Amino acid sequence: MKNIKNIKNKFTICFLLGFIMFFIREIYFAIIYLYNICLTRTNKFAMMKLLDVRKETKIVLDDFEEEKNKIKQWLANTLVKGLKIKSFDKTTLFAEWFVNNSHKWVIVLHGYGANGRLMYYVAKRFYKKGYNVLLPDLRAHGLSGGKYVGMGWHDRLDLIEWIKKVTKIDKNAKIVLYGVSMGATTSLMASGEKLPKNVKCIISDCAFTSAYEVFKHQLKKSKKVPVIPFLFIMNIICKIKNGYSLKQASTIKQVKKNKLPIFFIHGATDDFVPTYMVFDLYKQANCEKELMVVNNAGHIVSEMVERKIYWRRIALFLDKYC
């Protein structure tokens, strides 16, 4: 009887160990899948589907469709040059330069999963105000190289290289940094580093407080993936594979070190990068600053919802600092 009992106990233990190993294996592969769709170059559409931002995406695409003919006409009559640089890790990065006869410059940065071409509607506005416009593709986006997404952290170093490129072209350049979503985050993260005096101010539309917090918010909201242990392990994988951790990519910490004027913009109903994040950033910014929260605007659609007010406020901000 004892032998039978011992056999049963051993079988139970082996079964439990096998089940635990299978469970751990499945979690690991699920986290790798999540890492791949979130932080590697491919599968951005899968990421957008996971996070369900179809409403905001539709607003942007519909608006862009309406602007398409105006943008085509503008492009046909505008001198555009392609520029390339090598970043700190030898990644080749690409940008379009819309050439204007002035010392005013703006570097326009797109959001997660997008590219510079989707920011033409912003570039056109600045260009008509006399600005040279630099439209980079962020790493692992568009025509730029890179296998992983920088979430603003490594992009901040890329941005510094683009700033250096501009100052080589025009030593008297007066540079504005403008970005939406991850592009806005990139500008704010760069502001915590030592920047050339050519950089005058920042316009940040829908930036997040940290890469870790924005993923945490989205996973909680989706209810498709548990935050623990997924995000904890994904953070470790990001550190090993990409050379930075999601917690390290903190916009809050960088903004605390910034001295440049910042104009913070956010949609009041943004649930992709939740609206509370702009208040946290605004509070921690030890600089001259302004804040505009646009009613009935979701993620990166403030410009579409309140176009006249949006650009009027930006014009007033730029008149102060550029």
One Martini backbone bead per residue (centre of mass of N, CA, C, O) as a GRO file, in nm:
protein
  322
    1MET     BB    1   0.057   0.063  -0.020
    2LYS     BB    2   0.298   0.253   0.004
    3ASN     BB    3   0.389   0.228  -0.291
    4ILE     BB    4   0.131   0.338  -0.417
    5LYS     BB    5   0.139   0.611  -0.272
    6ASN     BB    6   0.417   0.699  -0.378
    7ILE     BB    7   0.341   0.692  -0.676
    8LYS     BB    8   0.115   0.901  -0.659
    9ASN     BB    9   0.288   1.132  -0.549
   10LYS     BB   10   0.489   1.140  -0.784
   11PHE     BB   11   0.280   1.188  -1.003
   12THR     BB   12   0.170   1.452  -0.890
   13ILE     BB   13   0.435   1.608  -0.893
   14CYS     BB   14   0.496   1.574  -1.194
   15PHE     BB   15   0.238   1.703  -1.294
   16LEU     BB   16   0.279   1.982  -1.159
   17LEU     BB   17   0.552   2.043  -1.286
   18GLY     BB   18   0.455   2.024  -1.577
   19PHE     BB   19   0.240   2.242  -1.557
   20ILE     BB   20   0.426   2.474  -1.467
   21MET     BB   21   0.616   2.462  -1.713
   22PHE     BB   22   0.395   2.512  -1.921
   23PHE     BB   23   0.299   2.783  -1.807
   24ILE     BB   24   0.569   2.932  -1.829
   25ARG     BB   25   0.606   2.890  -2.132
   26GLU     BB   26   0.345   3.039  -2.221
   27ILE     BB   27   0.416   3.311  -2.094
   28TYR     BB   28   0.677   3.360  -2.245
   29PHE     BB   29   0.554   3.358  -2.535
   30ALA     BB   30   0.351   3.584  -2.478
   31ILE     BB   31   0.565   3.802  -2.412
   32ILE     BB   32   0.715   3.789  -2.679
   33TYR     BB   33   0.474   3.872  -2.845
   34LEU     BB   34   0.429   4.144  -2.706
   35TYR     BB   35   0.707   4.257  -2.767
   36ASN     BB   36   0.691   4.240  -3.078
   37ILE     BB   37   0.430   4.432  -3.110
   38CYS     BB   38   0.558   4.679  -2.937
   39LEU     BB   39   0.912   4.682  -2.988
   40THR     BB   40   0.913   4.625  -3.283
   41ARG     BB   41   0.897   4.701  -3.613
   42THR     BB   42   0.662   4.519  -3.630
   43ASN     BB   43   0.314   4.499  -3.585
   44LYS     BB   44   0.151   4.777  -3.537
   45PHE     BB   45  -0.139   4.685  -3.602
   46ALA     BB   46  -0.157   4.484  -3.372
   47MET     BB   47  -0.126   4.692  -3.150
   48MET     BB   48  -0.376   4.868  -3.220
   49LYS     BB   49  -0.577   4.637  -3.180
   50LEU     BB   50  -0.512   4.575  -2.885
   51LEU     BB   51  -0.569   4.897  -2.797
   52ASP     BB   52  -0.802   5.035  -2.936
   53VAL     BB   53  -0.769   5.314  -3.171
   54ARG     BB   54  -0.985   5.359  -3.400
   55LYS     BB   55  -1.119   5.630  -3.355
   56GLU     BB   56  -0.868   5.815  -3.371
   57THR     BB   57  -0.758   5.706  -3.639
   58LYS     BB   58  -1.003   5.789  -3.812
   59ILE     BB   59  -0.985   6.092  -3.770
   60VAL     BB   60  -0.705   6.128  -3.892
   61LEU     BB   61  -0.756   5.996  -4.173
   62ASP     BB   62  -0.995   6.172  -4.260
   63ASP     BB   63  -0.845   6.441  -4.241
   64PHE     BB   64  -0.615   6.364  -4.434
   65GLU     BB   65  -0.799   6.323  -4.678
   66GLU     BB   66  -0.895   6.621  -4.694
   67GLU     BB   67  -0.582   6.731  -4.719
   68LYS     BB   68  -0.444   6.596  -4.965
   69ASN     BB   69  -0.465   6.809  -5.198
   70LYS     BB   70  -0.317   7.036  -5.049
   71ILE     BB   71  -0.055   6.876  -5.005
   72LYS     BB   72   0.013   6.815  -5.299
   73GLN     BB   73   0.042   7.111  -5.385
   74TRP     BB   74   0.262   7.184  -5.184
   75LEU     BB   75   0.475   6.972  -5.272
   76ALA     BB   76   0.497   7.075  -5.574
   77ASN     BB   77   0.607   7.379  -5.437
   78THR     BB   78   0.844   7.223  -5.275
   79LEU     BB   79   1.149   7.199  -5.126
   80VAL     BB   80   1.294   6.869  -5.101
   81LYS     BB   81   1.509   6.697  -4.869
   82GLY     BB   82   1.725   6.437  -4.804
   83LEU     BB   83   1.826   6.293  -4.487
   84LYS     BB   84   2.122   6.164  -4.310
   85ILE     BB   85   2.210   5.964  -4.020
   86LYS     BB   86   2.412   5.873  -3.740
   87SER     BB   87   2.381   5.730  -3.456
   88PHE     BB   88   2.505   5.619  -3.155
   89ASP     BB   89   2.445   5.300  -3.286
   90LYS     BB   90   2.458   5.332  -3.616
   91THR     BB   91   2.191   5.423  -3.698
   92THR     BB   92   1.995   5.486  -3.972
   93LEU     BB   93   1.855   5.807  -4.048
   94PHE     BB   94   1.553   5.970  -4.166
   95ALA     BB   95   1.478   6.282  -4.355
   96GLU     BB   96   1.280   6.567  -4.421
   97TRP     BB   97   1.346   6.880  -4.601
   98PHE     BB   98   1.186   7.192  -4.580
   99VAL     BB   99   1.276   7.459  -4.767
  100ASN     BB  100   1.372   7.773  -4.626
  101ASN     BB  101   1.432   8.137  -4.612
  102SER     BB  102   1.557   8.077  -4.300
  103HIS     BB  103   1.623   8.049  -3.932
  104LYS     BB  104   1.371   7.883  -3.908
  105TRP     BB  105   1.293   7.589  -3.703
  106VAL     BB  106   1.137   7.255  -3.727
  107ILE     BB  107   1.087   6.958  -3.537
  108VAL     BB  108   0.891   6.685  -3.648
  109LEU     BB  109   0.719   6.437  -3.446
  110HIS     BB  110   0.600   6.137  -3.446
  111GLY     BB  111   0.431   5.857  -3.370
  112TYR     BB  112   0.337   5.558  -3.300
  113GLY     BB  113   0.348   5.375  -3.602
  114ALA     BB  114   0.453   5.592  -3.784
  115ASN     BB  115   0.540   5.886  -3.990
  116GLY     BB  116   0.634   6.170  -4.148
  117ARG     BB  117   0.398   6.178  -4.364
  118LEU     BB  118   0.171   6.212  -4.129
  119MET     BB  119   0.296   6.530  -4.084
  120TYR     BB  120   0.223   6.729  -4.320
  121TYR     BB  121   0.001   6.908  -4.189
  122VAL     BB  122   0.215   7.045  -4.002
  123ALA     BB  123   0.438   7.129  -4.197
  124LYS     BB  124   0.267   7.328  -4.363
  125ARG     BB  125   0.215   7.535  -4.141
  126PHE     BB  126   0.511   7.608  -4.078
  127TYR     BB  127   0.605   7.679  -4.361
  128LYS     BB  128   0.397   7.924  -4.399
  129LYS     BB  129   0.567   8.066  -4.143
  130GLY     BB  130   0.890   8.022  -4.237
  131TYR     BB  131   0.979   7.726  -4.195
  132ASN     BB  132   1.193   7.492  -4.144
  133VAL     BB  133   1.138   7.139  -4.207
  134LEU     BB  134   1.182   6.854  -3.998
  135LEU     BB  135   1.115   6.496  -4.094
  136PRO     BB  136   1.144   6.237  -3.908
  137ASP     BB  137   1.219   5.902  -3.872
  138LEU     BB  138   1.190   5.695  -3.644
  139ARG     BB  139   1.300   5.439  -3.508
  140ALA     BB  140   1.148   5.173  -3.666
  141HIS     BB  141   1.049   5.386  -3.890
  142GLY     BB  142   1.001   5.385  -4.194
  143LEU     BB  143   1.323   5.470  -4.334
  144SER     BB  144   1.441   5.392  -4.085
  145GLY     BB  145   1.628   5.231  -3.882
  146GLY     BB  146   1.581   4.955  -3.688
  147LYS     BB  147   1.441   4.696  -3.464
  148TYR     BB  148   1.351   4.905  -3.241
  149VAL     BB  149   1.169   5.077  -3.008
  150GLY     BB  150   1.238   5.373  -2.812
  151MET     BB  151   1.009   5.537  -2.651
  152GLY     BB  152   1.205   5.815  -2.656
  153TRP     BB  153   1.484   5.740  -2.536
  154HIS     BB  154   1.663   5.691  -2.792
  155ASP     BB  155   1.531   5.927  -2.951
  156ARG     BB  156   1.667   6.160  -2.797
  157LEU     BB  157   1.948   6.105  -2.928
  158ASP     BB  158   1.857   6.135  -3.218
  159LEU     BB  159   1.760   6.429  -3.191
  160ILE     BB  160   2.035   6.551  -3.125
  161GLU     BB  161   2.153   6.480  -3.403
  162TRP     BB  162   1.953   6.658  -3.563
  163ILE     BB  163   2.033   6.923  -3.433
  164LYS     BB  164   2.325   6.916  -3.529
  165LYS     BB  165   2.255   6.912  -3.830
  166VAL     BB  166   2.116   7.188  -3.837
  167THR     BB  167   2.367   7.356  -3.728
  168LYS     BB  168   2.541   7.287  -3.978
  169ILE     BB  169   2.356   7.422  -4.187
  170ASP     BB  170   2.260   7.638  -3.940
  171LYS     BB  171   2.407   7.834  -3.699
  172ASN     BB  172   2.133   8.036  -3.676
  173ALA     BB  173   1.935   7.852  -3.566
  174LYS     BB  174   1.584   7.835  -3.473
  175ILE     BB  175   1.452   7.585  -3.256
  176VAL     BB  176   1.171   7.374  -3.278
  177LEU     BB  177   0.985   7.140  -3.082
  178TYR     BB  178   0.766   6.893  -3.232
  179GLY     BB  179   0.508   6.668  -3.090
  180VAL     BB  180   0.348   6.344  -3.096
  181SER     BB  181   0.338   6.157  -2.845
  182MET     BB  182   0.626   6.002  -2.887
  183GLY     BB  183   0.738   6.268  -3.004
  184ALA     BB  184   0.686   6.439  -2.752
  185THR     BB  185   0.848   6.263  -2.560
  186THR     BB  186   1.118   6.298  -2.702
  187SER     BB  187   1.145   6.604  -2.654
  188LEU     BB  188   1.130   6.589  -2.341
  189MET     BB  189   1.370   6.397  -2.302
  190ALA     BB  190   1.579   6.585  -2.443
  191SER     BB  191   1.547   6.833  -2.237
  192GLY     BB  192   1.736   6.679  -2.013
  193GLU     BB  193   1.957   6.764  -2.191
  194LYS     BB  194   2.223   6.897  -2.359
  195LEU     BB  195   2.151   7.177  -2.550
  196PRO     BB  196   2.153   7.385  -2.780
  197LYS     BB  197   2.077   7.729  -2.808
  198ASN     BB  198   1.895   7.694  -3.064
  199VAL     BB  199   1.696   7.587  -2.867
  200LYS     BB  200   1.379   7.738  -2.761
  201CYS     BB  201   1.133   7.516  -2.781
  202ILE     BB  202   0.822   7.332  -2.683
  203ILE     BB  203   0.579   7.108  -2.842
  204SER     BB  204   0.335   6.908  -2.660
  205ASP     BB  205   0.137   6.626  -2.787
  206CYS     BB  206   0.061   6.367  -2.593
  207ALA     BB  207   0.241   6.286  -2.364
  208PHE     BB  208   0.425   6.063  -2.165
  209THR     BB  209   0.566   5.977  -1.853
  210SER     BB  210   0.612   5.666  -1.942
  211ALA     BB  211   0.654   5.365  -2.079
  212TYR     BB  212   0.545   5.196  -1.847
  213GLU     BB  213   0.276   5.352  -1.790
  214VAL     BB  214   0.145   5.324  -2.074
  215PHE     BB  215   0.139   5.014  -2.075
  216LYS     BB  216  -0.015   4.974  -1.814
  217HIS     BB  217  -0.271   5.119  -1.902
  218GLN     BB  218  -0.334   4.945  -2.157
  219LEU     BB  219  -0.353   4.667  -2.021
  220LYS     BB  220  -0.581   4.738  -1.828
  221LYS     BB  221  -0.785   4.829  -2.048
  222SER     BB  222  -0.795   4.565  -2.228
  223LYS     BB  223  -0.811   4.284  -2.057
  224LYS     BB  224  -0.604   4.071  -2.218
  225VAL     BB  225  -0.356   4.151  -2.022
  226PRO     BB  226  -0.161   4.097  -1.763
  227VAL     BB  227   0.056   4.288  -1.597
  228ILE     BB  228   0.097   4.046  -1.411
  229PRO     BB  229   0.406   3.951  -1.547
  230PHE     BB  230   0.441   4.088  -1.825
  231LEU     BB  231   0.574   4.373  -1.778
  232PHE     BB  232   0.813   4.285  -1.609
  233ILE     BB  233   0.944   4.099  -1.827
  234MET     BB  234   0.944   4.299  -2.065
  235ASN     BB  235   1.142   4.491  -1.930
  236ILE     BB  236   1.379   4.294  -1.931
  237ILE     BB  237   1.388   4.238  -2.235
  238CYS     BB  238   1.437   4.531  -2.319
  239LYS     BB  239   1.709   4.557  -2.175
  240ILE     BB  240   1.853   4.329  -2.332
  241LYS     BB  241   1.773   4.399  -2.639
  242ASN     BB  242   1.764   4.745  -2.630
  243GLY     BB  243   1.915   4.897  -2.369
  244TYR     BB  244   1.636   4.948  -2.212
  245SER     BB  245   1.401   5.055  -1.986
  246LEU     BB  246   1.078   5.146  -1.923
  247LYS     BB  247   1.146   5.299  -1.656
  248GLN     BB  248   1.382   5.471  -1.766
  249ALA     BB  249   1.160   5.597  -1.962
  250SER     BB  250   1.142   5.912  -1.823
  251THR     BB  251   0.982   6.212  -1.853
  252ILE     BB  252   0.975   6.335  -1.574
  253LYS     BB  253   1.283   6.341  -1.516
  254GLN     BB  254   1.352   6.522  -1.764
  255VAL     BB  255   1.167   6.770  -1.706
  256LYS     BB  256   1.307   6.856  -1.438
  257LYS     BB  257   1.578   6.949  -1.615
  258ASN     BB  258   1.434   7.156  -1.768
  259LYS     BB  259   1.449   7.510  -1.932
  260LEU     BB  260   1.245   7.509  -2.144
  261PRO     BB  261   0.985   7.603  -2.306
  262ILE     BB  262   0.641   7.475  -2.261
  263PHE     BB  263   0.375   7.331  -2.463
  264PHE     BB  264   0.092   7.182  -2.343
  265ILE     BB  265  -0.098   6.914  -2.501
  266HIS     BB  266  -0.444   6.782  -2.466
  267GLY     BB  267  -0.686   6.548  -2.448
  268ALA     BB  268  -0.968   6.508  -2.246
  269THR     BB  269  -1.034   6.196  -2.390
  270ASP     BB  270  -0.773   6.050  -2.344
  271ASP     BB  271  -0.702   5.675  -2.351
  272PHE     BB  272  -0.406   5.620  -2.441
  273VAL     BB  273  -0.298   5.896  -2.321
  274PRO     BB  274  -0.373   5.995  -2.039
  275THR     BB  275  -0.457   6.307  -1.919
  276TYR     BB  276  -0.306   6.304  -1.642
  277MET     BB  277  -0.014   6.322  -1.760
  278VAL     BB  278  -0.005   6.630  -1.824
  279PHE     BB  279  -0.025   6.722  -1.527
  280ASP     BB  280   0.233   6.587  -1.429
  281LEU     BB  281   0.426   6.732  -1.623
  282TYR     BB  282   0.352   7.024  -1.558
  283LYS     BB  283   0.426   7.012  -1.254
  284GLN     BB  284   0.743   6.917  -1.307
  285ALA     BB  285   0.797   7.174  -1.467
  286ASN     BB  286   1.094   7.395  -1.449
  287CYS     BB  287   0.932   7.628  -1.633
  288GLU     BB  288   0.816   7.773  -1.887
  289LYS     BB  289   0.449   7.745  -1.920
  290GLU     BB  290   0.184   7.569  -2.097
  291LEU     BB  291  -0.182   7.489  -2.115
  292MET     BB  292  -0.386   7.256  -2.324
  293VAL     BB  293  -0.722   7.139  -2.300
  294VAL     BB  294  -0.926   6.949  -2.518
  295ASN     BB  295  -1.235   6.918  -2.581
  296ASN     BB  296  -1.335   6.621  -2.728
  297ALA     BB  297  -1.037   6.496  -2.723
  298GLY     BB  298  -0.826   6.272  -2.816
  299HIS     BB  299  -0.577   6.122  -2.965
  300ILE     BB  300  -0.418   6.349  -3.166
  301VAL     BB  301  -0.705   6.556  -3.213
  302SER     BB  302  -0.689   6.861  -3.138
  303GLU     BB  303  -0.635   6.987  -3.418
  304MET     BB  304  -0.913   6.890  -3.541
  305VAL     BB  305  -1.117   7.004  -3.325
  306GLU     BB  306  -0.921   7.292  -3.271
  307ARG     BB  307  -0.762   7.446  -3.502
  308LYS     BB  308  -0.761   7.755  -3.451
  309ILE     BB  309  -0.677   7.748  -3.153
  310TYR     BB  310  -0.427   7.578  -3.176
  311TRP     BB  311  -0.262   7.779  -3.370
  312ARG     BB  312  -0.295   8.032  -3.201
  313ARG     BB  313  -0.143   7.933  -2.948
  314ILE     BB  314   0.120   7.867  -3.091
  315ALA     BB  315   0.179   8.151  -3.201
  316LEU     BB  316   0.196   8.290  -2.921
  317PHE     BB  317   0.425   8.116  -2.814
  318LEU     BB  318   0.637   8.178  -3.038
  319ASP     BB  319   0.644   8.490  -2.997
  320LYS     BB  320   0.798   8.466  -2.716
  321TYR     BB  321   1.059   8.246  -2.807
  322CYS     BB  322   1.140   8.319  -3.142
   0.00000   0.00000   0.00000
